[in-house]
Amino acid sequence: MLWNGWGDPAEAAPLPDGVRNLLRDLLGVRPADTPPAALADLDVPAPRVGADVLAALARAAGGPSHVLTGAADRVRHTRGKSTPDLLRIRAGEVADAPDAVVLPGGHDEVLAVLRVCAERRVAVVPFGGGTSVTGGLAPDAQGGGFAGVVALDLRRLDRLTALDEVARTAVLDAGLRAPEAERLLGERGFTLGHFPQSFEWATVGGFAATRGSGQASAGYGRFDEMVVGLTVATPEGTLRLGRAPRSAAGPDLRQLVLGSEGAFGVITSVTVRVRPLPRVRAYEGWRFGSFDAGAAALRALAQDGPLPTVLRLSDETETMAGLARPEDIGAADGSADEAADEAAAGEADGSAGGADGSAGEADGSAGGARPGGCLVVAGYEGAAGEAADRRAAAHVVLRAAGGELLGAEPGEAWAQGRYRAPYLRDALLDAGAFAETLETAGFWPALPRLYEAVRGALQETLTAAGTPPLVMCHISHVYETGASLYFTVVGARGDDPLGAWERAKRAAGDAILECGGTISHHHGVGTDHRPWYAREIGPLGVAALRAVKSTLDPAGVLNPGVLLPRADE
């Protein structure tokens, strides 16, 4: 992972000149005055923990080679990948780098490390893929009387330890990265079906700790819905949770750990439900005249079916900004429409358009171009006949709701580029722009007001700061009762980008709670969302969670300040 950006540096690409010119003319974006700091030039403070603590950590983690104190290792474990995180580290702000990076090799070694840290008052930040965007890797450890901070990197916990083909469950180590998990499961004919935008770098334990949700959640479910068992290391011992798919034996403690973001314990392994590998994957695009019309169509599918595996709706601004090319937004002509219906019904070759995903595209075009509208991407995965039947039935619902079929090209373009957005964010930062995201969810009746309120709060606050933004939104996770809203904000950086974004996000968070939304659908709470999370669950809810933490982590060393609000918030 790039130390001051996202992903593989070889995959990064600069913005085309035309896009740079558009940003300049439309949003007033100008190149940054100073280049980002170089890794070799960073002033990384010396570790605060003494040699005796480092020696104890080395004994717990299986040897000195598993305790890293070099500047580069520590910088790579400093904070996460939100835009504020990246702007700070690009500016050379690394005073909060962990004092050491510890790499335990298994559950027992994690337990041993936690005991050392609890005894020595050393704060512990569990570290998986480093993809947090809510301050989940930036604990408040400076004022807590801690002797230091260690990043607990779980990369050595990287195995598929068991696969039960009868129950269709798998036991995965928490440090296993998602692509490797899919490869290991795929060799046995199964998939987890969890494909978030962070897929290429995030870990199984991170998915559980933050209640992640993948882009195919309509078909496979959220990650917390896949989890049937957990093993958790705490300073006080081990929790082993999940003896059956469901239980009436008291409250389900699995749900207490899921989403706890390392504040209650360190997840070391996860037992998950798996599915057979799909025989076909086919994606397509639809056009709706407005965001409201598209949302109504998604609600119809979510409530009454059939539900595609992937289902997402971009608003007018996001559609216009490039999730589909102008010709993809045009009305579909009759020939493309009919050909897609035939492919969806499996009439041509008995499959959902073939494994290459070209279903429904008669001539590679979507008919005559017509500006405006909103793009819906629908994807169908599964056995050929089942996917084809589901797709044909979904076409009936989407067309009845006013949708116009665009063919396969918009859907396939989305599928091929769905992990590219973080790289685009880095390119925008390199060009002098500010780009960031936030998300929420609400019940269907609340969504229109929630959408307008959050969008308005972002636009008004950033415009008042002298950096009027482009605010885009999409729905990418749907349920019978509601859906998520995911906002992307792009604008000029201005003189104080961090201050301007803090004010904008505060206004957006207030709007979310006022309109009945949740402060996070799948990014988590971290440190960024603590005040709104406290308001969302109320004082008694906060007290209950503090009681849990005091039992499992009485020394308070686990990710201090993450998830649980401070006493003054």
Secondary structure by P-SEA (a helix, b strand, c coil): ccccccccccccccccaaaaaaaaaaccccccccccccccccccccccccaaaaaaaaaaacccccccccaaaaaaacccccaaaaaaaaaccccccccbbbbbccaaaaaaaaaaaaaabbbbbbbccccccccccccccccccccbbbbbccccccccccccccccbbbbcccccaaaaaaaaaaacccccccccccccccaaaaaaccccccccccccccccccccbbbbcccbbbbccccccccccccccccccccccccccccbbbbbbbccccbbbbbbbbbccaaaaaaaaaaaaaccccccbbbbbcaaaaaaccccccccccccaaaaaaaaaaaaccccccccccccccccccccccccccbbbbbbbbbbccaaaaaaaaaaaaaaaaaacccccccaaaaaaaacccaaaaaaaaaaaabbbbbcccccccccaaaaaaaaaaaaaaaaaaaaccccbbbbbbcccccccbbbbbbbbccccccaaaaaaaaaaaaaaaaaaaccccccccccccccaaaaaaaacaaaaaaaaaaaaaaccccccccccccccccc
